[in-house]
Amino acid sequence: MVDCTDKERLPKAKNELHRISQDPALANVPYMIMINKIDLADKRMSTDEIRSKLEIDTLASERIVLVHECSALANIGLWEGLGVIVTTILE
């Protein structure tokens, strides 16, 4: 889960995401990145900006990486995101 309004914590999220991707036990595990707080349109970073700052394309070369927007507070996109990951795993 990534807060799309918090530019200061994004580098830490990127470092942690890339660090855990090096764990051999997670080699074939797909990732679902949930971009939270999309309901705060005036404060949010775009999905493309977040994908770029997290260097998602680098991770996607080694595994399936799904990115889905949501708002936990407004209950938007959470179930849809889970549906996407389940569907992807079952394919």
C-alpha positions, 0 to 999 in steps of 0.5 A: 500500500502506497500513499499517493499524497506522501512524496517524502516516504516514497523513496523509503517505499521504493527501497523496501520494495526493491530490497524484498524483491531480492529475497529468493523465497519471493522470486516468483511471487506476484506483487500488488501495489495498491495506490491509496488515497486517490480520493484526495485529487488535489494532493495526489501524485499520478499513478505514472509518477508513482510507478516511475519513482518506485521503478516498477518497470525494473521489478516487472522484468522479474515478476508480475507487478500489478498496480491498482488505485484505491481509497481505503477510507472511501472504500473505493477499489479495494475489492477490485484490486484483490479481484485482479490479483486473484484472477492473475494468480489463477491464470 
